[in-house]
Amino acid sequence: MTDRPPASISLDVDNLWSYMKIHGDAGWEARPTYLDAFAPAVLEPLARLRLGITFFIVGVDAAREENVAALRSFAAAGHEVGNHSHEHESWLHLYSPEQLREEIATAEAAIVQATGQRPIGFRGPGFSWSPALLEVLAEREYLYDASTFPTYLGPLARAYYFRTAKLTPEQRKERKALFGGFAEGFRPVKPYQWRLASGRTLLEIPVTTMPVVKAPFHLSYLLWLSRYSEAAMTAYLRTAVTLCRLTGTEPSFLLHPLDILGGDLAPPLRFFPGMDLPTTRKVRLFEKVLRILGEHFELANMSTHARAILRRQVLPRREPRLAVS
């Protein structure tokens, strides 16, 4: 037994083509992949840390034979898999209920076929969600959603991303809610239950931002800061940890493939922040950050954390309303 509070670690398995698609780069339709290089690169440090996490998988990747071995290796190593949509489009809030049902079911079937696990958790690409999406997840008996990102800085992240994007006006319109609007910062950092129009409820586990100030501290942001000062990165992380402990916040810590892969293994993504760092340095910082989190929290996958939350806490309930940017 431990007196450390629980925390969850998850990784959105965004493939090479999905970054290219959101960025408007030519050639994404061929679905280029780096999963065969990424899988061993992430599984080896996780094994050294003896840590099980949740991998949110995109359905299209699970349906393609060239990716199956890599995705199956996550489940074979004892990790949980979640649903990260089928087509990885960060405008799910524009989908009709019928489109959402097809999107979730198609992705789920492909993930089961590839990994042997049925996902019970969901995260929307680009933190996209809608009340209709939550209803679909509840209908399909998902345990939790993890699509909200309570920060005021979403518009800044979107502007940075779009600065080099090759997008048409129509594509920019589709992506205008990428990373959320300023009003997302008013959402809770701690978990709560959605009270849906159907009468169902669904657990929401937000991607944790720094309590009070709502500044992001997931690994992509920490790596960006490390380019200027690793000491500053460490101090920033420890400040976030201290605020979480003081406020009773159990973090849900977010990872991405580019937190492991450097520009040496994914040259087409050199436009992305932090891709000037080599893979070896990223892996070292990956382990360092997770060890610091593990000093203060009992780290687990998201379903383990979700069940602990539901057992121990009487959660506030909120009606799902999309924030206005």
Secondary structure, DSSP 4 states (H G I P E B T S, - for coil): ---SPEEEEEEE---HHHHHHHHT-TTGGG----HHHHHHHHHHHHHHHT---EEEE-HHHHTSHHHHHHHHHHHHTT-EEEE--SS--S-GGGS-HHHHHHHHHHHHHHHHHHHS----EE--GGG---HHHHHHHHHTT-SEE------S-HHHHHHHHHTT----HHHHHHTTTTT--GGGGGS-SS-EEEE-TTS-EEEE-PPPB-TTT--B-SHHHHHHHHTT-HHHHHHHHHHHHHHHHHHT---EEEE-GGGT--TTT-GGGTTSTTTTS-HHHHHHHHHHHHHHHHHHSEEE-HHHHHHHHHHH----EE---PPP-
